[in-house]
């Protein structure tokens, strides 16, 4: 499961200033502009070159569900890269990210306090440094567990320790059993 990657993708989609093309023909034409050849588009979406030509001319309007999903994913991946990049840059330098989640949090705490993990629903704004770390990790191909740890460290500092004013003995926070996770930046 790639919950963090999916949450980043959803946040990226929300940053679009215009909606991606809706019709199959428009989507294929957009991919043609991006990838230049029918062969490249065919390889990207996993169909024959002739199928791409049919989609482009409008001869076929309803591809199988799996192919339609690959076309949609390819278009969304390439749609408005400058808008997406600008929003991520702003989050990493000025605004930070907001994490909304319901998950089981476990932590290591000093003797005499409870360290039992339990489900919590949190909405916490993390500073730009955590956004930068999260985007850097994603861009270098980090695993979902590594990105989950970055978010857990941010939640530890901002939520559990209240930026250093309480729970100073808290050492490790883990984010487990994610019910849902949403990011906004």
N, C-alpha and C positions, 0 to 999 in steps of 0.2 A: 504494500500500500504506500502510495506517495501522497499523503495528506498535505504536507507542506508545499510540495510542488504544485498540487492542484489548487491550493489556496492562493499561491502566487499567480498562477494562470488566471484564476477568477478575478483577482485584483487588477491584473493587466487588462483583462477584457472590459472591466468597468471604467478604465481610463480612456477607452476609445472616444474620440470626439465625433466620429461618424460610424455608422454601422457598416460591417462588411457586406459585400454583395450578397443578395438573397437567392437569386436564381442560379441553377446549375451552370447555365451558359455563361453568366457573368462571372461566376467563381472560376471557371476554367479559363476565361479570358484574362482575369486578374493573374492567375498562376502563369499563364503564357507571358504576360508582361514581365513577371518576376524572373522566371526561369528560362525564357527565350525560345525554347524548342518544345515541340510536342513530345519528343523522346524524353526530355528531362522531366516534363510534367508526368508522363506515364510512369517513369521510374519512381517519382516522388509519391504518387498515389497508388502504385501497385497494379496498374492495368496496362493493356496493350496501347501502343501508339495509335492504332486505329480507333480504339474506344475514345481516346482523348479527342480525336478529330470529330467523332460523332457527337460527343458532348458539346464541343465548341460550335458545331454547325446547328445544334438543336435537334439533330436526328434522334438522339436518345435523351430523354428528360428525367428519367427515374432510375438511377443506378441502384444496385443492391445496397442495403443499409450500411454494411461494413465499408464499402467504397465511398458512400456519401459522407460517412463520419471521417474518413481519411482526407477527403477533399476539404471538408469543413475545418479540420485541424490544420491542414497545410495553409489554408487561407488565413485563419486566425493567427497562426504563427508569424506570418509575414505582414499582417495588416497593421499599418501605422507604427512602424518601429521607432520613429522619432518621437512620437507622443509617448510611447511606452518608456523609452529611454529617458526622456525629460522628467516624467513622473517618478521614475526610480531614482534619478539623480537628486531630485528635490527631496524625496523621502530620506535618502542617505546623507544629505548635508544639512537639511533644515527642519523638516516636519516630523520625521520618524514614521513609525507604523503603529497601527492599532490592531491588537490581536484580540479576537473574540473566540472563546473556546469553551467547551464543556468536556472536561477530561479528568482522568484520575491523576492526582498529583501525589507523588511520594517524595520524601525528603529525609535527609540525615540531620538529626537535631541532637542537641546536648542531652545528657542523662537527666531524667526528671521531666522531660517534656514528651509529648506524643509525636511519634513519627509515622503513625499509621496513614497510609495513603487513602484519600477519599475523593469522590467526584466533587468538582467545583465548577461553577460557571463563572467565567471571568471575562471582563472587557477591560483591557489594560493598554495604555498608550506607551510604547517603548521609544526611547530616544533614537536619534539618527544613527548613532554608532551601531546599534543592533540591526537596523535596517541595512547598513553598509555591509556588516558581517554576513547577514542572510543573503544578500544579493551576490556578494563575492563567492560565498559557498555554493550557491546555485550555479553561477557561471563557471566554476571550476569542476562541476560535476559531483558535488558532495552528495552523500546518501541522505535519505529522508531522516534517518536517525541523527546524523550530524546537524542537520538544519533544525530538527526538533530540540536538540541540546542547546543551540543558540537561543531559541525562543525561551526554553526553560531557564537559562541563565538570566535573560532579561526579566522574566517574571519573578525570579528569585530576588533580583536587585530592586525592582520597582514595586512589586506587589507585596511580597513576603517580608522584605527587609525595609520597605518604605524609604528607599534611597539612603540606607545606612542609619536610620533612626530607631530601628527595632529588630529583633530576631537576629542579632549579630552572630550568634553561634550556629546559625543555619549554614550547613556547608554545601550540600548537593540537593538540587531539586530535579526530579525527573517527571517527564510528561508522558503518561501511559494511557492506554485505552481511550483514545480520542473519539468522542462521540461526534463532535463536529469541530472544525477550526476554520476561521475566516480571517483574512487579512485585509486591511484597508490602508492605502497610502495615497 
